[in-house]
Amino acid sequence: MSQGPHHTSSLRPTLAALVLLLLTACAPSAAQESGGPELAAQAPLPTVVPQGARLIVGDPATKVALQLSGEIETFSFAIEWANISGGPQTSEAFRAGALDVGAVADIPPIHATWTGLPVKIVASKFRKDPLAHPTYELGIAPGVHVRTLADLRGKKIAYSPGQAQGALVLRVLKKAGLTKDDVELIELPSTGDVYPNALASRQVDVAPIGGVNIKRYTAKFGKDGATTVQHGLRDDPAHLYVRTETLKDPAKAAALREYVAAWARASRWIHEHPKEWIDGYYVKDQGLNAADGQYLVDQAGEPDIPADWSEAITRHQETIDILAAETGNEPLKAEDLYDRRFEPVAAAALKEGA
């Protein structure tokens, strides 16, 4: 990777919120920001990042991985790191022109498009053996009998529209041969420990819980009868996405190409350096203990960064069709959510570094 200026900084949540308020009404277009001609949607990606290029990146985990590996010092452009994650925060920042790239699962790009925010996916990552390494499990409230998906009939299920957990609920119902009318969907935000607490208090009977919440939920409430059930579906997509407008700026497009390559190498570094990742990210950055960190490393398994997105796009289309049917939104063409000029970038970066 070329050497050059590598200024990095972090936007704290309070500052980020202020920036959003200030920029919402006056965010410049990509062409206005660069002062040059726009990059056509079908034009080849620029391979040279011009001097003065800059990205605002909402990808906190990759930031830490790049710090731990030392690669954060090698970017040829300036990066401003925003402490922003998840679909709602990312879309809000996109609308304000306060963010160039965000890291999410597969639902936020769909939801953004349905709400009038054109976006493109520029990188995709999955998990090898995804059924053995699910992102979520179905948390079952103490005293509730759910052993199979068929047992979901009549249950109160936590539901978060516009987020991965919400789409997973709809997919699980379809797999079980059930509809929304066969259950009671309770709208709750899937943030922090909201779902585990809702289960423990019997506000809901079932909720998709992920990460360390799976381990903590059963450890804390298992004595009361709390359990989890595997849903048996792939739930592993992880993407980088941007506003379509951002890709019109040749400088940002070139910088994004470089960032996607670094993101891929960071993903591999995490897998190959589990002890450093547990200590540097889960313990020091996230405040978890080492046992929780080891659990999350084991749960994630090995990353899969394909050079061909065709299969992923087909799966994404299936999700879109389910969501469209359940929400009344117009079906989207999954292919249109991806900028396939970036398709070989991440995989090629791993091959070059092998």
C-alpha positions as CSV (number, residue, x, y, z in Angstrom):
1,M,0.0,0.0,0.0
2,S,1.4,3.4,-0.9
3,Q,2.7,5.7,1.8
4,G,1.4,9.2,2.3
5,P,-0.5,11.3,4.8
6,H,-2.2,9.2,7.4
7,H,-4.0,11.6,9.6
8,T,-6.7,9.9,11.6
9,S,-9.1,11.2,14.2
10,S,-12.2,10.1,16.0
11,L,-15.7,11.7,16.1
12,R,-17.1,11.1,19.6
13,P,-20.9,10.4,19.6
14,T,-21.8,13.9,21.0
15,L,-19.7,15.6,18.3
16,A,-21.0,13.3,15.7
17,A,-24.6,14.3,16.6
18,L,-23.7,18.0,16.4
19,V,-22.1,17.5,13.0
20,L,-25.3,15.7,11.8
21,L,-27.4,18.7,12.9
22,L,-25.2,21.2,11.3
23,L,-24.7,19.4,8.0
24,T,-28.2,18.0,7.3
25,A,-29.4,21.1,5.5
26,C,-26.3,22.0,3.6
27,A,-24.3,18.8,2.8
28,P,-22.4,19.3,-0.5
29,S,-22.6,16.8,-3.3
30,A,-19.6,14.7,-4.2
31,A,-19.0,16.8,-7.3
32,Q,-19.1,20.0,-5.3
33,E,-16.8,18.7,-2.7
34,S,-14.1,17.5,-5.1
35,G,-14.5,20.4,-7.5
36,G,-13.9,18.1,-10.4
37,P,-15.9,16.0,-12.9
38,E,-18.1,13.3,-11.6
39,L,-17.1,9.6,-12.0
40,A,-19.6,7.8,-14.1
41,A,-21.4,4.8,-12.6
42,Q,-19.8,2.4,-15.1
43,A,-16.4,4.0,-15.3
44,P,-13.4,2.0,-14.0
45,L,-12.4,2.7,-10.5
46,P,-9.5,5.1,-10.2
47,T,-6.4,3.3,-8.9
48,V,-4.4,6.4,-7.7
49,V,-5.7,8.3,-4.7
50,P,-5.1,12.0,-5.3
51,Q,-3.4,14.3,-2.7
52,G,-5.9,15.7,-0.3
53,A,-8.4,12.8,-0.5
54,R,-10.3,12.2,2.7
55,L,-12.9,9.6,4.0
56,I,-15.1,9.7,7.1
57,V,-15.4,6.1,8.1
58,G,-17.9,4.5,10.5
59,D,-16.3,1.1,11.0
60,P,-15.1,1.0,14.7
61,A,-14.0,-2.6,14.8
62,T,-11.9,-2.3,11.7
63,K,-10.3,0.8,13.1
64,V,-9.1,-1.2,16.1
65,A,-7.9,-4.1,13.9
66,L,-5.9,-1.6,11.7
67,Q,-4.4,0.0,14.9
68,L,-3.4,-3.4,16.3
69,S,-1.8,-4.6,13.0
70,G,-0.1,-1.3,12.4
71,E,-1.7,-0.8,8.9
72,I,-3.6,2.3,10.1
73,E,-0.4,4.3,9.6
74,T,-0.1,3.4,5.9
75,F,-3.1,4.9,4.2
76,S,-2.4,7.3,1.4
77,F,-5.3,9.6,2.4
78,A,-6.7,11.1,5.5
79,I,-9.3,9.1,7.5
80,E,-11.6,10.6,10.1
81,W,-13.1,7.9,12.2
82,A,-16.7,8.3,13.3
83,N,-17.9,6.3,16.3
84,I,-21.0,5.2,14.3
85,S,-22.3,1.7,13.7
86,G,-25.6,0.0,12.8
87,G,-28.1,0.9,10.1
88,P,-30.1,3.7,11.8
89,Q,-27.0,5.7,12.9
90,T,-25.3,5.1,9.6
91,S,-28.3,6.2,7.5
92,E,-28.7,9.3,9.6
93,A,-25.1,10.2,9.0
94,F,-25.3,9.5,5.3
95,R,-28.3,11.8,5.0
96,A,-26.3,14.6,6.7
97,G,-23.3,14.1,4.4
98,A,-21.3,13.4,7.6
99,L,-20.2,9.9,6.7
100,D,-18.6,8.3,3.6
101,V,-18.7,4.6,4.4
102,G,-20.4,2.4,7.0
103,A,-20.2,-1.2,8.2
104,V,-23.6,-3.1,8.5
105,A,-25.4,-6.3,7.8
106,D,-27.7,-6.9,4.8
107,I,-30.8,-5.0,5.9
108,P,-29.7,-1.4,6.2
109,P,-28.9,-1.0,2.5
110,I,-32.4,-2.3,1.7
111,H,-34.1,0.0,4.2
112,A,-32.1,3.0,3.1
113,T,-33.1,2.5,-0.5
114,W,-36.8,2.1,0.5
115,T,-36.6,5.4,2.4
116,G,-35.1,7.4,-0.5
117,L,-31.4,7.1,0.3
118,P,-29.6,5.6,-2.7
119,V,-26.7,3.5,-1.5
120,K,-24.2,0.9,-2.9
121,I,-22.5,-2.0,-1.3
122,V,-18.7,-2.0,-1.9
123,A,-17.5,-5.0,0.1
124,S,-19.0,-8.2,1.4
125,K,-17.9,-10.7,4.0
126,F,-19.5,-13.9,5.3
127,R,-18.6,-16.8,7.6
128,K,-17.2,-20.2,6.6
129,D,-19.6,-22.9,7.8
130,P,-22.2,-20.2,8.7
131,L,-24.8,-22.6,10.2
132,A,-22.2,-23.7,12.7
133,H,-21.3,-20.1,13.4
134,P,-24.6,-18.2,13.6
135,T,-24.6,-14.5,14.4
136,Y,-27.9,-14.8,16.3
137,E,-29.8,-17.4,18.2
138,L,-33.4,-17.3,19.3
139,G,-33.5,-16.4,23.0
140,I,-36.5,-18.1,24.8
141,A,-37.9,-16.5,27.9
142,P,-38.0,-18.5,31.2
143,G,-41.0,-20.8,31.4
144,V,-41.8,-20.5,27.6
145,H,-41.9,-23.8,25.7
146,V,-40.1,-23.4,22.4
147,R,-38.0,-26.4,21.3
148,T,-38.6,-26.2,17.5
149,L,-39.5,-23.4,15.1
150,A,-43.1,-24.7,14.9
151,D,-43.4,-23.9,18.6
152,L,-43.2,-20.2,17.7
153,R,-46.9,-20.2,16.9
154,G,-48.8,-17.9,19.2
155,K,-45.7,-16.5,20.8
156,K,-44.7,-12.8,21.4
157,I,-41.6,-12.2,19.4
158,A,-39.3,-9.1,19.6
159,Y,-39.2,-7.4,16.2
160,S,-37.0,-4.6,14.9
161,P,-38.0,-3.3,11.5
162,G,-35.1,-2.1,9.3
163,Q,-32.5,-4.2,11.2
164,A,-31.0,-7.6,10.6
165,Q,-32.8,-9.1,13.6
166,G,-36.1,-8.0,12.2
167,A,-35.5,-9.6,8.9
168,L,-34.3,-12.8,10.6
169,V,-37.6,-13.0,12.4
170,L,-39.5,-12.9,9.2
171,R,-37.2,-15.5,7.6
172,V,-37.6,-17.8,10.6
173,L,-41.4,-17.5,10.4
174,K,-41.3,-18.4,6.7
175,K,-39.1,-21.4,7.4
176,A,-41.5,-22.5,10.1
177,G,-44.5,-22.2,7.7
178,L,-45.9,-19.3,9.8
179,T,-47.0,-15.8,9.1
180,K,-47.1,-12.6,11.1
181,D,-50.7,-13.4,11.9
182,D,-49.6,-16.6,13.7
183,V,-47.5,-14.7,16.2
184,E,-47.5,-11.4,18.0
185,L,-44.6,-9.1,16.9
186,I,-43.5,-6.7,19.5
187,E,-41.5,-3.8,18.1
188,L,-38.4,-3.2,20.2
189,P,-35.0,-1.7,19.2
190,S,-32.4,-4.4,19.1
191,T,-29.7,-2.4,20.9
192,G,-27.5,-3.3,23.9
193,D,-29.2,-5.7,26.2
194,V,-32.8,-4.6,25.4
195,Y,-33.7,-8.1,24.1
196,P,-32.3,-10.1,26.9
197,N,-34.0,-7.9,29.4
198,A,-37.3,-8.1,27.5
199,L,-37.0,-11.9,27.6
200,A,-36.1,-12.0,31.3
201,S,-39.1,-9.8,32.2
202,R,-41.4,-11.8,29.9
203,Q,-42.2,-8.7,27.9
204,V,-41.6,-11.1,24.9
205,D,-41.4,-14.8,24.7
206,V,-38.8,-15.0,21.9
207,A,-36.1,-12.6,20.7
208,P,-33.1,-13.0,18.4
209,I,-30.0,-12.3,20.5
210,G,-26.4,-12.1,19.3
211,G,-22.8,-11.9,20.3
212,V,-22.0,-12.1,24.0
213,N,-25.7,-11.6,24.9
214,I,-26.2,-15.3,24.0
215,K,-23.7,-16.5,26.5
216,R,-24.7,-14.0,29.2
217,Y,-28.4,-14.6,28.8
218,T,-28.2,-18.3,29.4
219,A,-25.6,-17.9,32.2
220,K,-27.8,-15.4,34.0
221,F,-31.3,-16.7,33.5
222,G,-30.7,-20.4,32.6
223,K,-31.4,-21.4,36.2
224,D,-34.9,-19.9,35.7
225,G,-35.5,-21.9,32.6
226,A,-34.1,-19.5,29.9
227,T,-32.8,-21.2,26.8
228,T,-31.8,-20.5,23.2
229,V,-32.8,-22.3,20.0
230,Q,-30.8,-22.5,16.8
231,H,-32.7,-21.0,13.8
232,G,-30.8,-23.0,11.1
233,L,-30.6,-20.1,8.7
234,R,-27.6,-18.1,7.3
235,D,-27.4,-14.8,9.1
236,D,-23.8,-14.0,8.4
237,P,-23.6,-11.1,5.8
238,A,-21.4,-8.1,6.7
239,H,-21.0,-5.3,4.2
240,L,-19.4,-1.9,3.7
241,Y,-21.7,0.5,2.0
242,V,-21.7,4.1,0.8
243,R,-24.1,6.7,-0.5
244,T,-24.3,6.4,-4.3
245,E,-23.5,10.1,-4.4
246,T,-20.1,9.4,-2.8
247,L,-19.0,7.2,-5.6
248,K,-19.4,10.1,-8.1
249,D,-16.3,11.7,-6.5
250,P,-13.2,10.1,-8.2
251,A,-11.0,10.9,-5.2
252,K,-13.4,9.2,-2.7
253,A,-13.9,6.3,-5.1
254,A,-10.1,5.7,-5.2
255,A,-9.8,6.1,-1.5
256,L,-12.7,3.6,-1.0
257,R,-10.9,1.1,-3.2
258,E,-7.8,1.4,-0.9
259,Y,-10.0,1.2,2.2
260,V,-11.8,-2.0,1.0
261,A,-8.5,-3.7,0.5
262,A,-7.3,-2.7,4.0
263,W,-10.7,-3.9,5.4
264,A,-10.1,-7.3,3.9
265,R,-6.6,-7.6,5.3
266,A,-7.9,-6.5,8.7
267,S,-10.5,-9.2,8.6
268,R,-7.8,-11.8,8.0
269,W,-5.6,-10.3,10.6
270,I,-8.3,-10.7,13.2
271,H,-8.8,-14.4,12.4
272,E,-5.0,-15.1,12.4
273,H,-4.3,-13.1,15.7
274,P,-7.1,-14.1,18.1
275,K,-5.2,-13.5,21.3
276,E,-4.2,-10.0,20.2
277,W,-7.7,-9.3,19.0
278,I,-9.3,-10.5,22.2
279,D,-7.0,-8.3,24.4
280,G,-6.9,-5.3,22.1
281,Y,-10.6,-5.1,21.0
282,Y,-12.8,-7.2,23.3
283,V,-11.0,-6.4,26.5
284,K,-9.4,-3.0,26.1
285,D,-11.8,-1.4,23.6
286,Q,-15.2,-3.1,24.5
287,G,-14.6,-3.7,28.2
288,L,-15.4,-7.4,28.1
289,N,-13.5,-10.1,29.9
290,A,-11.1,-12.5,28.1
291,A,-13.6,-15.4,28.4
292,D,-16.3,-13.4,26.6
293,G,-13.8,-12.4,24.0
294,Q,-12.8,-16.0,23.4
295,Y,-16.4,-17.0,23.1
296,L,-17.0,-14.3,20.4
297,V,-13.9,-15.4,18.5
298,D,-15.0,-19.0,18.5
299,Q,-18.5,-18.0,17.5
300,A,-17.4,-15.9,14.5
301,G,-15.3,-18.7,13.0
302,E,-13.3,-18.0,9.8
303,P,-14.2,-15.1,7.5
304,D,-15.1,-15.8,3.9
305,I,-14.5,-12.9,1.5
306,P,-15.6,-14.1,-2.0
307,A,-14.3,-12.8,-5.3
308,D,-17.7,-13.4,-6.8
309,W,-20.8,-11.9,-5.3
310,S,-23.4,-13.7,-7.4
311,E,-24.4,-16.2,-4.7
312,A,-24.6,-13.5,-2.1
313,I,-26.7,-11.3,-4.4
314,T,-29.1,-14.2,-4.9
315,R,-29.5,-14.7,-1.1
316,H,-29.9,-11.0,-0.7
317,Q,-32.8,-11.0,-3.3
318,E,-34.6,-13.7,-1.3
319,T,-34.4,-11.5,1.8
320,I,-35.6,-8.5,-0.1
321,D,-38.6,-10.5,-1.5
322,I,-39.6,-11.6,2.0
323,L,-39.3,-8.1,3.4
324,A,-41.2,-6.6,0.5
325,A,-44.1,-9.0,0.9
326,E,-44.3,-8.4,4.7
327,T,-43.9,-4.7,4.7
328,G,-45.7,-3.6,1.5
329,N,-42.6,-2.0,0.0
330,E,-41.8,-2.3,-3.7
331,P,-39.5,-5.2,-4.4
332,L,-35.9,-4.1,-5.2
333,K,-33.4,-5.7,-7.5
334,A,-30.6,-6.9,-5.2
335,E,-28.1,-6.5,-8.0
336,D,-28.8,-2.8,-8.0
337,L,-27.6,-2.5,-4.4
338,Y,-24.0,-3.6,-5.3
339,D,-21.3,-1.7,-7.1
340,R,-19.6,-4.7,-8.7
341,R,-16.6,-2.6,-9.7
342,F,-15.5,-3.3,-6.1
343,E,-16.2,-7.0,-6.4
344,P,-12.6,-8.2,-6.9
345,V,-10.9,-5.7,-4.7
346,A,-11.1,-7.4,-1.2
347,A,-10.4,-10.9,-2.4
348,A,-7.5,-9.7,-4.5
349,A,-6.0,-7.9,-1.5
350,L,-6.0,-11.1,0.4
351,K,-4.5,-13.0,-2.5
352,E,-1.7,-10.5,-2.9
353,G,-0.9,-10.7,0.8
354,A,-1.0,-14.5,1.0
